[in-house]
Every structure is written in structure tokens, then in C-alpha cells.
């Protein structure tokens, strides 16, 4: 069950994210209103980049790809896919 929660949390992070200009390139950010244990797991798996000081997270390229695959798996249409 924990894997499903992580998968769906990543998908929700992606679906509620926005694109932002960073120093080097555009990045995808999302508010981190999810259980810290899940965010910690997603950070360890390199799907997101988390900062303890920030209220938002960055989605990594790996995380964006996994979220897009999950959206397709659950037949969720998204303009960003």
C-alpha cells in the first residue's frame, strides 16, 4: 500500500506543479503538503529534490517521467504529458 501512496503522491505533486525559471533552466515545483515520510522516500528515490527550509519541492526529470507514466497508467489526461 505504501508504494501506491508514494506513486499517487508523486502524481499529485506533478499535477499541481508549476514551471518556474531557475538560474540554469526551467524547473517544476510543487507545494509539499504531503506526509513527510512519503516526501522523504520520494527524495531518496530521486523523484523530487526537497529542502527542509522551503515549503515547496522540485520535481526531478526522473520524477516528472515517473509521474507522467503514472498518469497514463491511471488514464489521467494532462496537458503537460
N, C-alpha and C positions, 0 to 999 in steps of 0.2 A: 504494500500500500504506500509505503514511503516513496518508492520510485515514481508512482503515479502522481503523488503530491508534488514532488520535485519537478516532474515533467510539466505538469499543468501550471505550476508557479512560474516556471521559465516562460511558458507560453503567455501567461498573463502579463509578466514583465515586458515581454516583447510587444504584445498587442496594445499596451498602454504607454509605450515608449514614444519618445520624440527624437528627432535628429537635431544635433547641435554641432556647431563648428568648434573644433578643438584646435590646438596650435598646429598640428600636422595634418589632420584630416577631419572629416565629419565622423561623429560618433553617435551611437544610440544610447540614450539614458532613460531610466525609469525610476519612479519613486519606490523606495524599499519598504512597503507596508506589508511585509510577509514575515512569517516566523524566522527568527534569527538562525535557528538550526538549519532551515531549508536554504537560506541565503548563504550560510557558511558552506554547506555541501555544494551549492552551485558555484561558489567561489573556488573551492578545492578542485572541482571538476573543470575549471577554467571556462565556464559558460558566462560568468559575469566577473567584473572587477569591482570589488567592494571596498569602501573606505569607512572606517568607524566614525569619522568626523562628518561625513556627508549624509544627507537624507535621501540620496539617490545612488544608483549603481550604473555602471557602464555595461552594456552587453558586448561581449567579445564577438569576433567573427564566428568562432566556433558556436557560441551561444545563439547568435542570430540564425545560423544554419540549422541548429537543432530545433529552435523554436518554429522555424518555417516548416521543417519536416513534421513536427508535431501538429501544426495547424492543418497540414494536408491529411495527416492520419485521422484527425477528428473532423475532417471535411469543413474546416473553418476558412472562409474566404477572407483574404486580407489584401489590401491594396499594395502592401509592401513586399508581397511574395512574387 
